[in-house]
Amino acid sequence: MKRTALGLATAAITGLGILPAIVAAAPASAADYGSDTCAQGYVWREARPSDHVCVTPAVRTQTAQDNAVKASRWTNGAYGPHTCVAGYVWREAFSGDDVCVTPAVRNQVRADNAAAAGRVASSSKLPSPIVVNRNVTFSGGVPVGGWTSLTVYDNGTYQWSGHMHDSGAPSYNFTGVCVVRMSSGSAFVFETFGRLHGTFDSGSRDHNWSKSGTISSLPTAWRASSSYQVSCKNSVKLNLDGTVKSALEAVGYASAVVAIVA
């Protein structure tokens, strides 16, 4: 069989396309306190009754103690009758929070506010994790093959890995992409690219990758969604931008590409 030259080959992934097409909602498993239920190990801070930022029990205890003695830390000064005495600053857990605390406590408050989205228990609208494992082959006699693996969790962590091998004479530029689009409209793109060297080129025949981390915006998108779509595309013809575009088109309209893992 005549081999297809570089630039003429197209991807043919086993089971290529939307994987799975639609994943429906599952029954809620952590809804004792509604959408504000804290993940295991965390409790509501309650700097005020409606403060449902999830924090450690030690932080909630500190918050209650600071609330209890707030009057003793106010003085009439430059910022009115709730000016903090020397050594204290406003906590600012929410807009208008003028309880006086140490600078270290205010720093903790800011860190807790920033991490709030990732500490809410999943309402289990979507299963966690989302796992996409695929064997990759190409049509037209292209001697390239391997596998890709993507695992994404509702707390925003992910693992994106794979292996591709060129067993023939020509060399190829490989691009691989998986797109996860939540029904809330946010798309998360996982991509890779590398050179696969054939018989007549110096260099490795293999392209391996393994990336892990956390996407801070993913938990919010997850909780706002009742389904998701996934498309994985691999190519030795298209450049990376073309492969990404192809994968995005396969999952349909996305209001925003929120994160790209390359």
N, C-alpha and C positions, 0 to 999 in steps of 0.2 A: 504494500500500500504506500502510495506516495505521501510523504510527510507534508503537512501544511507549514509553510514558512512563517517566521515571526512576523506578526502584524496581520496575519490572515486567519489565525485560529480564534475560535470563540469558545466561551465556557459552556460546559454541559454538566452541571452539578446533579448528582443523584438526588432526585426529589427537589430540584431547584424550584424556587418560588416562595410563596407565602407559607411560613412554617411556625405554628399552625395558622390557618386562615383567620379564624376567630376563636378566641378563648373566652368563654362565657364566665359570668360572675359565679363565685362560689359562696356558700353560706358564711355569714360572719361568724368569727370565732373569738373576737376580742372586742366586744361592743358593750361591756358592762357600764361604761361611762360614755358611750357614744364615740364620736370621732376623736375626742380628746383623751381617750384611754392611753395611759402611759405604757411603754414597753416594760418588760420585766426588769426590776431593779430601780425603777424611777417612780416618783410620785409628783403630784401637783405642787408647785412652789407656794401658791396662795399668798403672794405679797398683798393681794386683795382677793375678795371672794371669787372673782371671775378670772383670776390669774391661773391658767391651766398649763403653763410652761412646765415641762417635765424635768425634774432635777433629782439629785440623789437625796435620800432621807436626811443626810447631814445638812444639806443646803436648806431644805425646808425648815429644819429645826432652827438654823441660824436666822432665817427669814422671820420666823415667829418671834424669836428673841429680840430682833431689831425692831419689829413692830411694837413690841410690848414697852420698849424704853424710848420710843421716838421723841416724846415730849422733852425728855431730859437732854436731848442732843440739839434742840433748837434754841436759837437766840435771836433777838431782834437786831438785825444788821443790814449789810449791803443788799441782801436779797429778801428783805422783809422779815416778818416774824418767824419764818421757817428757815432762816440762814443757819447753816451748820456751825457748831462750835469747832474750835481748832482741832485738826486731826481727822475730821469727818467730811464726807461729800455726799451729795444726794445719790440715792441708790439707782433711780431711773430704770426700774424694772419695766415700767410702762410710762407712757406720756403723762407727766404731772406727778410722778412718784417722787416726793421730796422727803422720804424717810432718810435720815442721815446714817451712813455706814462708813466703815473704813474703806480706803481706796482698793484694798485687796478684794473686799466683798463686791464692790461695784464692778471690778474686772471680771469676777466670777459670774455676776449677773449678765454682763455682756456676752460672755462665752456661752452661757446657758441659753440665752435668747437666740444666738446664732445657730446653736445645735438643736433647736427645738424640733424642727421638722423630722429629724432622724430618730427622735426618742418616742414618737407616738406609735403605739401598737398598730400593726396592720389590721385593717378591718376585713381582710381576706376577700376583698372584691376580686383580686387576682391571686392566683397561686404564687407561692414563693418557694424556691426560685424559678425563674424562667430559664430553661436549659435547651440549647440548640446544638446538637452534635451532628456533623455531616461529613461523609466521605466525598472527596472531590475528584472528579475525572474530567477529561476534556475530549470533545469530538474531533474528527478530522485527523486522527492518527497522532495527535500531539502527545508526546511521551512525558506528560507531567501529571502527577497525582499526589494525593495526600489527604489531610483532614483538617477541619476547623472545629473549634469548641468555644461556645459562649455561655456563661452562667451569670445571671443578673439577679440580685436579691432586693427585696423590698426596702432594705435599709440603705440602699444606694451603692453597695459594694458589687464588684464585678470581677470576673476572670475571663480573659480573652486570649486564646492560645491556638496554636496550630502548627502543622508541619507540611511542607511541600517539597517534592523531589523531582528532579529532571533526570530521566533515565536514558535520554537519547543524545544525538549529536548536536542539534541546535541549542542555542541559549535563549532564554525567555525572560521577559519582565513580567513578574506575577503581581497582580493586585487582588486583594480580598476584602470584602465588606460585609458586615451584618448590621442591619438597621432594625431597631426596636421602636415601633410607633405606638404610643399609648392612645387610648380612645379620647383622652383629654386634649390631644392634638400635639403633644410634645414628641419629638423624635430624637433618639439617641443613636449615634453612629459609631461603630467600631470598625477600624480599618487597618490594613497592613499592606506593605508592598516590599518587593525585594527582587534581586537578580538571581536567576537560576542558570548556572553555567553548564553548558553541554560538553561533549567530548573534546571539542577543539578549542575551548576557552579555559584559561586558568581561573581558578576560583571554585567555590563550593557548589555542588549540585543541589544543595538543600537551602531552604528558607524556613527557619524556625522562629516562633515568637511566643512570648508568654508575658502578659501584662495583667496587673491587678491594681485595684485602687477603689476610690469612692467618688461617686458623682453626687454632690450635695443637693442638687435640684431633683434627683430621681425620686426620693420618698414622697415628695409632694405630688408629683405627677402620677405616681403609683396609686396613691390614695384617692385621687380624683378620677381614676379610670375604672371602667367596668370590663374592659376587654383590651386586647393588644394584638398587633400584627407584627410579624417578623419576616424579613426578606434577607437572604444571604446570596451574594453574587461573587463569583470569582472569574478572573479573566487573564489571558495572556495576549489580549488584543487591545483592550481599552487602557487608557491611562487611569490613574486613581480617581480623578474627578469624574470621568465617564462611568466608572464602576459604581461610585457613590450615587450618581444621578440615576443609574439604572435601578439600584436597590431602593432608592427613595420612591421612584415611580411605581415600584411593585407594591409598596405598602399603602399607596394612596396619599391624599393630601395631609400634610403636616403643617400646623400653624407655625411651628418653630423648630429648628434643629438646635436643641438645647446644649448638647455636649458632643464632642468628637474625641474619641480615644484612638490615637494613632501610634 
